Amino acid sequence: MSGPGAGGPFEVAVEPHNDQYDPDAEGWRDQVATLYADLDAQVDTTRRARPVEGAKGAVDQLIVALGSAGAFAAVVDCLRAWLGRDRDRRIDVRWVENGEERSVTLTGEAVDARTVREIAKAAVARAGGPPWPAGTGPS
């Protein structure tokens, strides 16, 4: 992942979850594969494993490069559509901003401008653009 001040596009890590499925269940893995394929078709992605503290193995995550406003909008659309298919789904989105890891958890009921505002602010700062306009509300 990258954050403001680093070279290259702004990157976020996407980790889907669902408490109704075991992470290794075939049905869940198929659902995650669908999300990853949808994102792969829209934006630049890389698969990466992230070590989990106190556990053997790693969590599978997808790194998404947000190099443009169009890429950002495409990712939000993909995440919103995937989350909307099952209300038990959630997606943890993580990124590095000013050397610190930041994150939000998206659910099917909360993928709106307010929820993604922190990601958007970090992406804009990374690109060197103006900050998120004060007083801007969800659309």
N, C-alpha and C positions, 0 to 999 in steps of 0.2 A: 504494500500500500504506500501511497505517497500523500504528502500534505503540502500546504502552502510553502513556497520557498524551495521546493525540490524541482528537479528537471522532469519534463514529461507531463503527461496528462494527470489530472486528478483521479485517484483511484479509490473505490470503496469495496469493502469485502461484504459479500452477501451470504448469509447463513440461514437457510430455511429450517423451520422447526414445526412440530405438531405433537402435542402431548398424547394424542390418541394412537400414535404409531410408535413402535420400536424403531430407532434410527436405522436398523439393519433390515427391517421388513421390506420385502420385495415391492409391495404396493406403495410404500412411502418412497422408496428409492426411484420408482417409476415416476411419481409425482415431482420429485426433485429434478429428475432428468428432463422432464417436460419444461420446468422453469428454466433450467440451464440452456436447453435448446432454444427456447423463445428468446432469451437474452443474447445467446450466441448469434442468432439471426439478425439482431438489431444493432448491437454494439460490439466493440472489442472486449474480449474476456480472456481470462487465464484461470485455470484451476490450480488451487494451492491447498495444501494441508496445513492446519494451524494446530500446534501442540496444545493440549489441554492440561492445565496445572493439576497435579495430583492424580492423573490418569494415564494409563498406557494408551498409546495410539494418538490419533489426531482427529480433529473435526474437519470434514471436507467443506471448503468454502470456494466461492467463485469471486474472483477479483474483476471488477468492472471498471473500465476506463471511461471517464466522463470528460471527453475533450471538447464538447460543444453543447450548446443549449439543446440542439436536436437530440443528442445522445442522452442528455439528462431527461428530457421529456419521454423518449422511447423507453428508458429504464423505468420511470415512474408508471407509464402505461402498462408495461409487462408485469411489474410487481402488483399493481392494482388488480389487473385481470386475474392473475394467479391466486392472489389472496381471496378474491371474491368468490372463488369456486368452492371454498370450504372455510367456514368461520373459525375452525380450530387451528388454522394455519397462522404462522407469524414468521416474520423475517427480521433477523438482526442485521443491521447495516452498520459497519464500522469503518472509520477512516482516521487518519492522523492529521491533526491540525496543530501547528506550532509545537511539534514534538510530543504532543499528548494524544493518546487514543481517545476518540469520541465515538459515540454510538447512539442509535435510536432503534426502537423495536416497532416495526410496522405490523398492523393487523388489518384485516379486511374492512374494519369499521373506521380506520384512522389513517388512510393514505390520502391526505389532503395537503394543501399548502402549508398549514401550520405544522404538520408532522414532518414534512421534508425540508422545512425552512433552514434548519441547522446544516443539513447537507448542502443545500443550495448556497448558503452563505460561505461555507468553506470552499465550494467549487468556484464561486465567483472570485473570492480572494485569491485562490490559486491561479486563476486565469488573469488576474490583475484588473478585473472589472470593478465597477462601482458596487458598493454594498447593497444588500437587499433594502429596498425603499422603506423608510419608517412609515408605520401606519398601514402598510399593505396587508390586506386581509385575505383569507382563503377565498378561492374562486368557486 
